[in-house]
Structure formats: C-alpha cells, structure tokens
Amino acid sequence: MDLIEKVKNRKRLTQEEGEALYELDLFTLGELADSIRKEKFGKKSYFNINRHINPTNICADICKFCAYSASRKNPNQYTMSHKQILEIATNSYNSGAKEVHIVSAHNPNDGVDWYMGAFKKIKEKLPSLHIKAMTAAEVDFLSREYGLSYNEVLDLMIENGVDSMPGGGAEIFDEKVREYLCKGKVTSNQWLEIHKKWHDRGRESNATMLFGHIESRANRIDHILRLRELQDITGGFNAFIPLVYQRANNFLKVKEYLTGQEILKTYAISRILLDNISHIKAYWATASINLALIAQEFGADDLDGTIEKESIQSAAGAKSGNGISIDEFINLIKSFGFTPVQRDSLYNELKIYN
C-alpha cells in the first residue's frame, strides 16, 4: 500500500513515512489533512475568549530562542504582584473571558508561594474562570528550585485552582537540539513524564512543538510521534499546537526561515499523524492570523483565542501584543468560509456563529 493510500485508509504511519509526507506536493498533502479535519469537525473553526497573563520576565534559564526573559542584566525586568495579576484576571472576566492562560519565566526570586498564591486568589474570587497555567518547564523549575517532587508541584497546582496545563516548554524533543536551544531546561523525557503525571490525575493539557529554527524535518516527526505514543497511554492531550519560531530579538542565529508552504505542510502532517489528539491548533500569535486561517484548510481546526494581551511571542516579533476583538475574530473566520465556534478550554462548544 503506498503512502497516500495508507493515509486515505487511516493507517498509522512510521517515522520514515512521516518524513516522506514532506515530499508530497502542498495541495495533495492539504487535501489529505483536510479530509481528516472535515471528518472530525466539518467546517467548524474553534476559538475561545481568553486572556494571556505573563506575570514575570525574570528567568533563571537562558534559552537561545527566547526574546521575552530578562536575563543578562536586562534593565526591563518586571514581576507582577498578586494584586496586579488578580486585577487583570478580574477585568478580563468582566469583559467575557472564560480562560486565563498564565505562563511566566522561571523567576528564582519569588518562591513557590508566589506562583501558587496567584492561582489561589484568582480561583477564590473567580471560581468559574478556567485557569490554564504552569508549563512542564515551570513545573520542573519549581521542582529543582525548591526541592519538590513533580507530584508535589502538580498536587499544589490542583489545590490552588489550576484547571489545565498549557503545552509550552516542549520545544523540540531531540536532546541534541535541546542542548543547543535550551540547555539546563526540562528534558524531553521529563516534559513527557510531567504531562503523564498530570493526565494520571484526570486533568487535560495541550502539547506544543517549536519549529522553524535549527531542527530537521526528522526531528519534527520524532517529536510528533512521541506525543502520539504518550496519548495512546493517557488520552490527556486535547490539542497539539505547532508553534512557528519567532525570529526577532533573540540569540538564535537562523539563516533561513520557513516558507509558508513548509509551515502549512507541518500543520497538515500533524493532522495526519496525530490520529489520537482531537484538535490541531494554528496559534495565530506565532503563525499570523492570515496563515492560521489558511491552515484551517490544511488540517487545523482551532485558532486559540482573542488573547487580549500577550508578551512572550510579541517580544520576538509576533503581532499578538494586544490580541483581536471577538467581532473581528468571528468575521475573519467567516470570511475564510468556516463556521466560528466559541469553545471553553476543554473544547466544549459554547456558541456557534452561523
């Protein structure tokens, strides 16, 4: 059975076959991914009303791709107080947000109580607001910094109101690439272990892959298949998010940037390979809103959300600093021929905009 027939017959592909998908022309690959997407979701494109909060940019780690962290004696360091974090969450909730997405740098100056206290105060005041917080990299940092086990950190997160985990910190799982990109940060096996432990607690999370820097196509396929393997065991990933590397203001010297075709191929291949992760998110903050919308025809079915405010990707050049209004979001999705569906953080449908 040839490669295209295997995909059409919904047969699982190997590492070598996954790499071979990149050799197909863009439109063949798009048709294959789109047929899977339509089978699952028709013309629905999902989004949520959310607010990103990035409470500190002071970081103990130095990742070459990062433009957000204030290492190297950066004069623009900041750390929000609990009062500031709660005020932002409250204002966003009053404006209709259903989720706060809280991701920080790895701040060695503020203890575990600062991290957990912020979640607790939000949940106490706004019990219906979904808190998506703490990447596996942050869990690993708190574990190392304060002598806690992963289990202890995860249990503290649940006790203090965290509902689900974002997928950050995965970058690329290949350890040789990680050694150069983000030495000293959570390893690939630790990232997978943390998410498994989270899933074992009956909680859900996202998974990401940062691509378009120094990784190879083979590295991407390996990354995706490792996620597929864990999903077979736990079923706890609700979305996969291929994050397009942002090139500005960092220390990673990338000579050739990805073409739009390569990005779309990667979305399509993700949809084809990940038969057990429901949603493929084209995160518009890294892909651009237009490319993320085009990606809805190449296997993606989700765009993330309105965001409102975002500091990490925008620091590296993304046009996501102030989000997109809900009306603009709905109109953009409709203009590309899709049906906007507002969802909650766990993909329960809240409103369909026909």
BALOBA-1460 file (C-alpha; in Angstrom, 3 decimals):
// residues 354
<rec num="1" residu="m" x="0.000" y="0.000" z="0.000"/>
<rec num="2" residu="d" x="1.526" y="3.336" z="-0.989"/>
<rec num="3" residu="l" x="1.793" y="6.317" z="1.325"/>
<rec num="4" residu="i" x="-1.262" y="8.207" z="0.058"/>
<rec num="5" residu="e" x="-3.430" y="5.095" z="0.235"/>
<rec num="6" residu="k" x="-2.281" y="4.447" z="3.787"/>
<rec num="7" residu="v" x="-3.366" y="7.951" z="4.779"/>
<rec num="8" residu="k" x="-6.706" y="7.601" z="2.992"/>
<rec num="9" residu="n" x="-7.289" y="4.292" z="4.756"/>
<rec num="10" residu="r" x="-6.398" y="5.877" z="8.120"/>
<rec num="11" residu="k" x="-3.413" y="3.614" z="8.699"/>
<rec num="12" residu="r" x="-0.750" y="4.732" z="11.158"/>
<rec num="13" residu="l" x="2.484" y="5.993" z="9.664"/>
<rec num="14" residu="t" x="6.043" y="5.366" z="10.825"/>
<rec num="15" residu="q" x="8.880" y="7.849" z="11.322"/>
<rec num="16" residu="e" x="10.124" y="7.240" z="7.764"/>
<rec num="17" residu="e" x="6.652" y="7.581" z="6.292"/>
<rec num="18" residu="g" x="6.072" y="10.766" z="8.254"/>
<rec num="19" residu="e" x="9.247" y="12.240" z="6.789"/>
<rec num="20" residu="a" x="8.155" y="11.130" z="3.304"/>
<rec num="21" residu="l" x="4.929" y="13.141" z="3.661"/>
<rec num="22" residu="y" x="7.028" y="16.302" z="3.301"/>
<rec num="23" residu="e" x="7.935" y="15.193" z="-0.229"/>
<rec num="24" residu="l" x="4.305" y="15.320" z="-1.351"/>
<rec num="25" residu="d" x="3.174" y="18.499" z="-3.039"/>
<rec num="26" residu="l" x="1.416" y="21.017" z="-0.820"/>
<rec num="27" residu="f" x="-2.071" y="20.585" z="-2.283"/>
<rec num="28" residu="t" x="-2.029" y="16.787" z="-2.131"/>
<rec num="29" residu="l" x="-0.949" y="16.990" z="1.480"/>
<rec num="30" residu="g" x="-3.574" y="19.644" z="2.186"/>
<rec num="31" residu="e" x="-6.348" y="17.516" z="0.688"/>
<rec num="32" residu="l" x="-5.338" y="14.520" z="2.787"/>
<rec num="33" residu="a" x="-5.260" y="16.555" z="6.007"/>
<rec num="34" residu="d" x="-8.441" y="18.444" z="5.162"/>
<rec num="35" residu="s" x="-10.374" y="15.217" z="4.634"/>
<rec num="36" residu="i" x="-9.440" y="14.127" z="8.163"/>
<rec num="37" residu="r" x="-10.337" y="17.545" z="9.564"/>
<rec num="38" residu="k" x="-13.742" y="17.556" z="7.812"/>
<rec num="39" residu="e" x="-14.417" y="14.024" z="9.034"/>
<rec num="40" residu="k" x="-13.891" y="15.214" z="12.606"/>
<rec num="41" residu="f" x="-15.238" y="18.767" z="12.602"/>
<rec num="42" residu="g" x="-16.761" y="19.686" z="9.240"/>
<rec num="43" residu="k" x="-16.234" y="23.412" z="8.652"/>
<rec num="44" residu="k" x="-16.079" y="24.384" z="12.323"/>
<rec num="45" residu="s" x="-13.175" y="26.553" z="13.475"/>
<rec num="46" residu="y" x="-12.782" y="26.807" z="17.220"/>
<rec num="47" residu="f" x="-11.688" y="29.744" z="19.352"/>
<rec num="48" residu="n" x="-12.083" y="30.886" z="22.928"/>
<rec num="49" residu="i" x="-12.283" y="34.214" z="24.728"/>
<rec num="50" residu="n" x="-9.127" y="34.241" z="26.770"/>
<rec num="51" residu="r" x="-6.530" y="36.456" z="28.351"/>
<rec num="52" residu="h" x="-2.818" y="35.700" z="28.441"/>
<rec num="53" residu="i" x="-1.064" y="36.843" z="31.616"/>
<rec num="54" residu="n" x="2.733" y="36.721" z="31.809"/>
<rec num="55" residu="p" x="3.459" y="37.700" z="35.449"/>
<rec num="56" residu="t" x="7.266" y="37.882" z="35.347"/>
<rec num="57" residu="n" x="10.064" y="38.010" z="32.787"/>
<rec num="58" residu="i" x="12.915" y="37.304" z="35.227"/>
<rec num="59" residu="c" x="14.323" y="33.898" z="34.326"/>
<rec num="60" residu="a" x="16.917" y="31.526" z="35.741"/>
<rec num="61" residu="d" x="17.279" y="29.807" z="32.380"/>
<rec num="62" residu="i" x="18.800" y="31.128" z="29.184"/>
<rec num="63" residu="c" x="17.138" y="29.792" z="26.026"/>
<rec num="64" residu="k" x="18.653" y="30.993" z="22.779"/>
<rec num="65" residu="f" x="15.282" y="31.320" z="21.034"/>
<rec num="66" residu="c" x="13.646" y="33.429" z="23.767"/>
<rec num="67" residu="a" x="13.158" y="37.175" z="23.414"/>
<rec num="68" residu="y" x="10.947" y="37.506" z="26.483"/>
<rec num="69" residu="s" x="13.074" y="36.620" z="29.500"/>
<rec num="70" residu="a" x="15.037" y="39.376" z="31.242"/>
<rec num="71" residu="s" x="18.314" y="37.610" z="31.784"/>
<rec num="72" residu="r" x="21.741" y="39.130" z="31.108"/>
<rec num="73" residu="k" x="21.058" y="42.108" z="33.424"/>
<rec num="74" residu="n" x="18.142" y="43.306" z="31.328"/>
<rec num="75" residu="p" x="17.034" y="46.726" z="32.655"/>
<rec num="76" residu="n" x="13.387" y="45.997" z="31.800"/>
<rec num="77" residu="q" x="12.753" y="43.326" z="34.413"/>
<rec num="78" residu="y" x="9.315" y="43.057" z="35.980"/>
<rec num="79" residu="t" x="7.347" y="40.913" z="38.386"/>
<rec num="80" residu="m" x="3.652" y="41.485" z="38.977"/>
<rec num="81" residu="s" x="2.121" y="41.488" z="42.433"/>
<rec num="82" residu="h" x="-0.790" y="39.207" z="43.235"/>
<rec num="83" residu="k" x="-2.955" y="42.320" z="43.312"/>
<rec num="84" residu="q" x="-1.945" y="43.227" z="39.750"/>
<rec num="85" residu="i" x="-2.499" y="39.666" z="38.477"/>
<rec num="86" residu="l" x="-5.918" y="39.462" z="40.136"/>
<rec num="87" residu="e" x="-6.928" y="42.851" z="38.750"/>
<rec num="88" residu="i" x="-6.055" y="41.778" z="35.202"/>
<rec num="89" residu="a" x="-7.928" y="38.477" z="35.596"/>
<rec num="90" residu="t" x="-10.978" y="40.248" z="37.043"/>
<rec num="91" residu="n" x="-11.112" y="42.860" z="34.286"/>
<rec num="92" residu="s" x="-10.808" y="40.155" z="31.636"/>
<rec num="93" residu="y" x="-13.501" y="38.032" z="33.274"/>
<rec num="94" residu="n" x="-15.823" y="41.046" z="33.395"/>
<rec num="95" residu="s" x="-15.158" y="41.546" z="29.675"/>
<rec num="96" residu="g" x="-16.238" y="37.987" z="28.883"/>
<rec num="97" residu="a" x="-13.048" y="35.930" z="29.187"/>
<rec num="98" residu="k" x="-13.606" y="32.267" z="30.015"/>
<rec num="99" residu="e" x="-9.903" y="31.427" z="30.489"/>
<rec num="100" residu="v" x="-6.712" y="32.960" z="31.812"/>
<rec num="101" residu="h" x="-3.564" y="31.483" z="30.322"/>
<rec num="102" residu="i" x="-0.764" y="32.118" z="32.821"/>
<rec num="103" residu="v" x="2.816" y="31.425" z="31.763"/>
<rec num="104" residu="s" x="5.912" y="33.006" z="33.273"/>
<rec num="105" residu="a" x="9.648" y="32.988" z="33.091"/>
<rec num="106" residu="h" x="11.458" y="30.902" z="35.718"/>
<rec num="107" residu="n" x="11.867" y="33.510" z="38.428"/>
<rec num="108" residu="p" x="14.275" y="32.411" z="41.194"/>
<rec num="109" residu="n" x="13.473" y="35.472" z="43.304"/>
<rec num="110" residu="d" x="9.857" y="34.565" z="44.066"/>
<rec num="111" residu="g" x="9.047" y="31.356" z="45.886"/>
<rec num="112" residu="v" x="6.543" y="28.657" z="45.112"/>
<rec num="113" residu="d" x="4.032" y="30.575" z="47.261"/>
<rec num="114" residu="w" x="4.098" y="33.461" z="44.778"/>
<rec num="115" residu="y" x="3.207" y="31.136" z="41.899"/>
<rec num="116" residu="m" x="0.545" y="29.157" z="43.747"/>
<rec num="117" residu="g" x="-0.811" y="32.171" z="45.618"/>
<rec num="118" residu="a" x="-1.682" y="33.900" z="42.363"/>
<rec num="119" residu="f" x="-3.748" y="30.922" z="41.193"/>
<rec num="120" residu="k" x="-5.477" y="30.585" z="44.557"/>
<rec num="121" residu="k" x="-6.536" y="34.230" z="44.665"/>
<rec num="122" residu="i" x="-7.950" y="34.093" z="41.129"/>
<rec num="123" residu="k" x="-9.895" y="30.894" z="41.824"/>
<rec num="124" residu="e" x="-11.253" y="32.206" z="45.131"/>
<rec num="125" residu="k" x="-12.562" y="35.401" z="43.536"/>
<rec num="126" residu="l" x="-13.499" y="33.989" z="40.104"/>
<rec num="127" residu="p" x="-14.351" y="30.289" z="40.631"/>
<rec num="128" residu="s" x="-15.830" y="29.807" z="37.153"/>
<rec num="129" residu="l" x="-12.780" y="31.232" z="35.340"/>
<rec num="130" residu="h" x="-10.668" y="28.419" z="33.872"/>
<rec num="131" residu="i" x="-7.013" y="28.674" z="34.881"/>
<rec num="132" residu="k" x="-4.602" y="27.217" z="32.329"/>
<rec num="133" residu="a" x="-1.183" y="27.606" z="33.870"/>
<rec num="134" residu="m" x="2.290" y="26.224" z="34.511"/>
<rec num="135" residu="t" x="4.170" y="24.673" z="31.612"/>
<rec num="136" residu="a" x="6.101" y="21.479" z="32.261"/>
<rec num="137" residu="a" x="9.237" y="23.646" z="32.161"/>
<rec num="138" residu="e" x="7.860" y="25.727" z="35.049"/>
<rec num="139" residu="v" x="6.924" y="22.586" z="36.974"/>
<rec num="140" residu="d" x="10.457" y="21.284" z="36.515"/>
<rec num="141" residu="f" x="11.929" y="24.638" z="37.574"/>
<rec num="142" residu="l" x="9.898" y="24.761" z="40.796"/>
<rec num="143" residu="s" x="10.806" y="21.146" z="41.496"/>
<rec num="144" residu="r" x="14.523" y="21.847" z="41.141"/>
<rec num="145" residu="e" x="14.499" y="25.238" z="42.840"/>
<rec num="146" residu="y" x="12.525" y="24.225" z="45.923"/>
<rec num="147" residu="g" x="13.309" y="20.535" z="46.358"/>
<rec num="148" residu="l" x="9.819" y="19.349" z="45.498"/>
<rec num="149" residu="s" x="8.896" y="16.251" z="43.520"/>
<rec num="150" residu="y" x="6.902" y="16.619" z="40.326"/>
<rec num="151" residu="n" x="3.984" y="15.007" z="42.137"/>
<rec num="152" residu="e" x="4.161" y="17.596" z="44.901"/>
<rec num="153" residu="v" x="4.209" y="20.520" z="42.446"/>
<rec num="154" residu="l" x="1.292" y="19.117" z="40.433"/>
<rec num="155" residu="d" x="-0.740" y="18.490" z="43.579"/>
<rec num="156" residu="l" x="-0.088" y="22.063" z="44.720"/>
<rec num="157" residu="m" x="-1.312" y="23.323" z="41.347"/>
<rec num="158" residu="i" x="-4.582" y="21.438" z="41.698"/>
<rec num="159" residu="e" x="-5.020" y="22.502" z="45.339"/>
<rec num="160" residu="n" x="-4.604" y="26.138" z="44.331"/>
<rec num="161" residu="g" x="-7.013" y="26.137" z="41.404"/>
<rec num="162" residu="v" x="-5.127" y="25.249" z="38.218"/>
<rec num="163" residu="d" x="-7.559" y="23.509" z="35.847"/>
<rec num="164" residu="s" x="-5.377" y="22.538" z="32.882"/>
<rec num="165" residu="m" x="-1.793" y="22.828" z="31.680"/>
<rec num="166" residu="p" x="-0.505" y="24.609" z="28.578"/>
<rec num="167" residu="g" x="1.925" y="22.783" z="26.326"/>
<rec num="168" residu="g" x="4.910" y="25.109" z="26.481"/>
<rec num="169" residu="g" x="8.475" y="24.040" z="27.145"/>
<rec num="170" residu="a" x="8.346" y="21.114" z="24.728"/>
<rec num="171" residu="e" x="10.310" y="22.987" z="22.019"/>
<rec num="172" residu="i" x="11.823" y="20.042" z="20.070"/>
<rec num="173" residu="f" x="12.268" y="16.731" z="21.881"/>
<rec num="174" residu="d" x="15.546" y="15.761" z="20.227"/>
<rec num="175" residu="e" x="18.120" y="16.171" z="23.014"/>
<rec num="176" residu="k" x="20.959" y="17.296" z="20.733"/>
<rec num="177" residu="v" x="18.791" y="20.160" z="19.508"/>
<rec num="178" residu="r" x="17.675" y="20.941" z="23.075"/>
<rec num="179" residu="e" x="21.295" y="21.017" z="24.210"/>
<rec num="180" residu="y" x="21.845" y="23.968" z="21.897"/>
<rec num="181" residu="l" x="18.433" y="25.642" z="22.204"/>
<rec num="182" residu="c" x="17.677" y="25.436" z="25.900"/>
<rec num="183" residu="k" x="20.405" y="23.689" z="27.863"/>
<rec num="184" residu="g" x="19.522" y="23.208" z="31.527"/>
<rec num="185" residu="k" x="15.777" y="23.386" z="30.960"/>
<rec num="186" residu="v" x="13.380" y="20.453" z="31.372"/>
<rec num="187" residu="t" x="14.438" y="17.463" z="29.226"/>
<rec num="188" residu="s" x="12.137" y="15.843" z="26.688"/>
<rec num="189" residu="n" x="11.612" y="12.771" z="28.878"/>
<rec num="190" residu="q" x="10.882" y="14.961" z="31.894"/>
<rec num="191" residu="w" x="8.380" y="17.009" z="29.867"/>
<rec num="192" residu="l" x="6.569" y="13.824" z="28.863"/>
<rec num="193" residu="e" x="6.733" y="12.464" z="32.423"/>
<rec num="194" residu="i" x="5.183" y="15.637" z="33.869"/>
<rec num="195" residu="h" x="2.308" y="15.593" z="31.395"/>
<rec num="196" residu="k" x="1.724" y="11.889" z="32.047"/>
<rec num="197" residu="k" x="1.504" y="12.571" z="35.787"/>
<rec num="198" residu="w" x="-0.928" y="15.433" z="35.112"/>
<rec num="199" residu="h" x="-3.079" y="13.206" z="32.906"/>
<rec num="200" residu="d" x="-2.968" y="10.470" z="35.552"/>
<rec num="201" residu="r" x="-4.688" y="12.975" z="37.859"/>
<rec num="202" residu="g" x="-7.596" y="13.175" z="35.439"/>
<rec num="203" residu="r" x="-6.527" y="16.552" z="34.075"/>
<rec num="204" residu="e" x="-6.002" y="17.654" z="30.480"/>
<rec num="205" residu="s" x="-3.216" y="19.583" z="28.798"/>
<rec num="206" residu="n" x="-2.010" y="20.883" z="25.469"/>
<rec num="207" residu="a" x="1.139" y="19.827" z="23.636"/>
<rec num="208" residu="t" x="3.361" y="22.080" z="21.557"/>
<rec num="209" residu="m" x="6.292" y="21.910" z="19.160"/>
<rec num="210" residu="l" x="8.505" y="24.892" z="18.363"/>
<rec num="211" residu="f" x="9.650" y="24.584" z="14.754"/>
<rec num="212" residu="g" x="11.410" y="26.624" z="12.116"/>
<rec num="213" residu="h" x="14.762" y="27.170" z="13.834"/>
<rec num="214" residu="i" x="17.623" y="24.620" z="13.749"/>
<rec num="215" residu="e" x="15.587" y="21.415" z="13.835"/>
<rec num="216" residu="s" x="15.263" y="18.986" z="10.909"/>
<rec num="217" residu="r" x="12.105" y="17.556" z="9.425"/>
<rec num="218" residu="a" x="13.058" y="14.244" z="11.045"/>
<rec num="219" residu="n" x="13.192" y="15.996" z="14.437"/>
<rec num="220" residu="r" x="9.643" y="17.272" z="13.916"/>
<rec num="221" residu="i" x="8.290" y="13.844" z="13.019"/>
<rec num="222" residu="d" x="10.043" y="12.263" z="16.004"/>
<rec num="223" residu="h" x="8.505" y="14.908" z="18.272"/>
<rec num="224" residu="i" x="5.001" y="14.340" z="16.939"/>
<rec num="225" residu="l" x="5.257" y="10.553" z="17.213"/>
<rec num="226" residu="r" x="6.451" y="10.744" z="20.823"/>
<rec num="227" residu="l" x="3.324" y="12.736" z="21.621"/>
<rec num="228" residu="r" x="1.196" y="10.164" z="19.805"/>
<rec num="229" residu="e" x="2.793" y="7.419" z="21.887"/>
<rec num="230" residu="l" x="2.003" y="9.146" z="25.193"/>
<rec num="231" residu="q" x="-1.520" y="9.978" z="24.036"/>
<rec num="232" residu="d" x="-2.098" y="6.258" z="23.408"/>
<rec num="233" residu="i" x="-1.367" y="5.706" z="27.098"/>
<rec num="234" residu="t" x="-3.141" y="8.661" z="28.740"/>
<rec num="235" residu="g" x="-5.575" y="10.298" z="26.285"/>
<rec num="236" residu="g" x="-4.929" y="13.555" z="28.136"/>
<rec num="237" residu="f" x="-3.852" y="15.917" z="25.355"/>
<rec num="238" residu="n" x="-6.760" y="17.940" z="23.994"/>
<rec num="239" residu="a" x="-4.803" y="19.849" z="21.340"/>
<rec num="240" residu="f" x="-1.480" y="19.906" z="19.521"/>
<rec num="241" residu="i" x="-0.012" y="23.313" z="18.736"/>
<rec num="242" residu="p" x="2.856" y="23.647" z="16.223"/>
<rec num="243" residu="l" x="4.437" y="26.970" z="17.214"/>
<rec num="244" residu="v" x="6.239" y="28.876" z="14.475"/>
<rec num="245" residu="y" x="9.609" y="30.166" z="15.683"/>
<rec num="246" residu="q" x="9.695" y="33.964" z="16.018"/>
<rec num="247" residu="r" x="12.937" y="35.467" z="14.789"/>
<rec num="248" residu="a" x="13.334" y="38.886" z="16.418"/>
<rec num="249" residu="n" x="15.337" y="39.910" z="19.486"/>
<rec num="250" residu="n" x="16.922" y="36.610" z="20.435"/>
<rec num="251" residu="f" x="20.292" y="34.866" z="20.340"/>
<rec num="252" residu="l" x="19.488" y="32.107" z="17.865"/>
<rec num="253" residu="k" x="21.161" y="32.825" z="14.562"/>
<rec num="254" residu="v" x="18.831" y="31.249" z="11.996"/>
<rec num="255" residu="k" x="19.895" y="31.935" z="8.432"/>
<rec num="256" residu="e" x="16.897" y="30.552" z="6.555"/>
<rec num="257" residu="y" x="13.342" y="30.995" z="7.783"/>
<rec num="258" residu="l" x="10.453" y="28.732" z="6.960"/>
<rec num="259" residu="t" x="8.317" y="29.346" z="3.914"/>
<rec num="260" residu="g" x="4.554" y="29.498" z="4.235"/>
<rec num="261" residu="q" x="4.439" y="26.193" z="2.357"/>
<rec num="262" residu="e" x="6.673" y="24.470" z="4.906"/>
<rec num="263" residu="i" x="4.541" y="25.773" z="7.760"/>
<rec num="264" residu="l" x="1.324" y="24.577" z="6.110"/>
<rec num="265" residu="k" x="2.881" y="21.190" z="5.368"/>
<rec num="266" residu="t" x="3.792" y="20.848" z="9.034"/>
<rec num="267" residu="y" x="0.210" y="21.562" z="10.115"/>
<rec num="268" residu="a" x="-1.086" y="19.036" z="7.596"/>
<rec num="269" residu="i" x="1.387" y="16.342" z="8.637"/>
<rec num="270" residu="s" x="0.499" y="16.927" z="12.276"/>
<rec num="271" residu="r" x="-3.155" y="16.281" z="11.465"/>
<rec num="272" residu="i" x="-2.318" y="13.123" z="9.521"/>
<rec num="273" residu="l" x="-0.001" y="11.619" z="12.130"/>
<rec num="274" residu="l" x="-1.907" y="12.521" z="15.286"/>
<rec num="275" residu="d" x="-4.937" y="10.288" z="14.910"/>
<rec num="276" residu="n" x="-5.464" y="10.283" z="18.683"/>
<rec num="277" residu="i" x="-5.246" y="14.021" z="19.515"/>
<rec num="278" residu="s" x="-8.533" y="15.662" z="18.600"/>
<rec num="279" residu="h" x="-7.534" y="19.218" z="17.796"/>
<rec num="280" residu="i" x="-4.725" y="20.851" z="15.822"/>
<rec num="281" residu="k" x="-4.331" y="24.493" z="16.775"/>
<rec num="282" residu="a" x="-2.876" y="27.056" z="14.382"/>
<rec num="283" residu="y" x="-1.866" y="29.511" z="17.081"/>
<rec num="284" residu="w" x="-2.304" y="32.796" z="15.279"/>
<rec num="285" residu="a" x="0.068" y="34.632" z="17.624"/>
<rec num="286" residu="t" x="3.009" y="32.796" z="16.037"/>
<rec num="287" residu="a" x="1.662" y="31.945" z="12.594"/>
<rec num="288" residu="s" x="-0.047" y="35.309" z="11.878"/>
<rec num="289" residu="i" x="-3.816" y="35.448" z="11.702"/>
<rec num="290" residu="n" x="-3.939" y="35.067" z="7.910"/>
<rec num="291" residu="l" x="-1.714" y="31.994" z="7.774"/>
<rec num="292" residu="a" x="-3.566" y="30.486" z="10.745"/>
<rec num="293" residu="l" x="-6.825" y="30.896" z="8.843"/>
<rec num="294" residu="i" x="-5.338" y="29.303" z="5.710"/>
<rec num="295" residu="a" x="-4.124" y="26.464" z="7.958"/>
<rec num="296" residu="q" x="-7.787" y="25.655" z="8.646"/>
<rec num="297" residu="e" x="-7.757" y="24.134" z="5.138"/>
<rec num="298" residu="f" x="-4.595" y="22.162" z="5.926"/>
<rec num="299" residu="g" x="-5.785" y="20.149" z="8.912"/>
<rec num="300" residu="a" x="-6.014" y="22.746" z="11.682"/>
<rec num="301" residu="d" x="-9.393" y="23.342" z="13.317"/>
<rec num="302" residu="d" x="-8.539" y="25.819" z="16.091"/>
<rec num="303" residu="l" x="-7.031" y="29.317" z="16.249"/>
<rec num="304" residu="d" x="-6.598" y="29.761" z="20.026"/>
<rec num="305" residu="g" x="-8.447" y="32.866" z="21.138"/>
<rec num="306" residu="t" x="-8.843" y="36.591" z="21.403"/>
<rec num="307" residu="i" x="-5.784" y="36.680" z="23.772"/>
<rec num="308" residu="e" x="-6.359" y="40.355" z="24.738"/>
<rec num="309" residu="k" x="-2.722" y="40.833" z="25.800"/>
<rec num="310" residu="e" x="0.370" y="38.721" z="25.141"/>
<rec num="311" residu="s" x="4.031" y="39.376" z="25.949"/>
<rec num="312" residu="i" x="6.120" y="36.326" z="25.068"/>
<rec num="313" residu="q" x="5.615" y="35.870" z="21.302"/>
<rec num="314" residu="s" x="5.216" y="39.593" z="20.681"/>
<rec num="315" residu="a" x="8.627" y="40.201" z="22.272"/>
<rec num="316" residu="a" x="10.089" y="38.138" z="19.424"/>
<rec num="317" residu="g" x="8.226" y="39.984" z="16.700"/>
<rec num="318" residu="a" x="4.742" y="38.424" z="16.610"/>
<rec num="319" residu="k" x="1.815" y="40.809" z="16.058"/>
<rec num="320" residu="s" x="-0.076" y="39.499" z="19.084"/>
<rec num="321" residu="g" x="0.628" y="42.124" z="21.722"/>
<rec num="322" residu="n" x="-2.948" y="43.370" z="22.020"/>
<rec num="323" residu="g" x="-4.984" y="40.431" z="20.764"/>
<rec num="324" residu="i" x="-8.002" y="40.540" z="18.440"/>
<rec num="325" residu="s" x="-11.545" y="41.586" z="19.297"/>
<rec num="326" residu="i" x="-14.203" y="38.876" z="19.295"/>
<rec num="327" residu="d" x="-16.166" y="40.570" z="16.486"/>
<rec num="328" residu="e" x="-13.086" y="40.737" z="14.275"/>
<rec num="329" residu="f" x="-12.259" y="37.113" z="15.103"/>
<rec num="330" residu="i" x="-15.730" y="35.925" z="14.089"/>
<rec num="331" residu="n" x="-15.742" y="37.979" z="10.888"/>
<rec num="332" residu="l" x="-12.291" y="36.746" z="9.864"/>
<rec num="333" residu="i" x="-13.250" y="33.097" z="10.351"/>
<rec num="334" residu="k" x="-16.469" y="33.562" z="8.358"/>
<rec num="335" residu="s" x="-14.620" y="35.394" z="5.571"/>
<rec num="336" residu="f" x="-12.456" y="32.291" z="5.076"/>
<rec num="337" residu="g" x="-15.536" y="30.095" z="4.694"/>
<rec num="338" residu="f" x="-15.556" y="28.483" z="8.139"/>
<rec num="339" residu="t" x="-18.102" y="28.409" z="10.942"/>
<rec num="340" residu="p" x="-16.808" y="30.132" z="14.094"/>
<rec num="341" residu="v" x="-17.395" y="28.092" z="17.241"/>
<rec num="342" residu="q" x="-16.680" y="29.601" z="20.625"/>
<rec num="343" residu="r" x="-15.424" y="26.863" z="22.963"/>
<rec num="344" residu="d" x="-14.312" y="26.538" z="26.527"/>
<rec num="345" residu="s" x="-10.799" y="25.456" z="27.484"/>
<rec num="346" residu="l" x="-11.678" y="21.754" z="27.186"/>
<rec num="347" residu="y" x="-13.395" y="22.128" z="23.790"/>
<rec num="348" residu="n" x="-16.995" y="22.062" z="24.939"/>
<rec num="349" residu="e" x="-18.926" y="24.137" z="22.389"/>
<rec num="350" residu="l" x="-20.426" y="27.298" z="23.903"/>
<rec num="351" residu="k" x="-21.781" y="29.135" z="20.867"/>
<rec num="352" residu="i" x="-21.914" y="28.513" z="17.121"/>
<rec num="353" residu="y" x="-21.913" y="31.618" z="14.901"/>
<rec num="354" residu="n" x="-23.757" y="30.519" z="11.761"/>
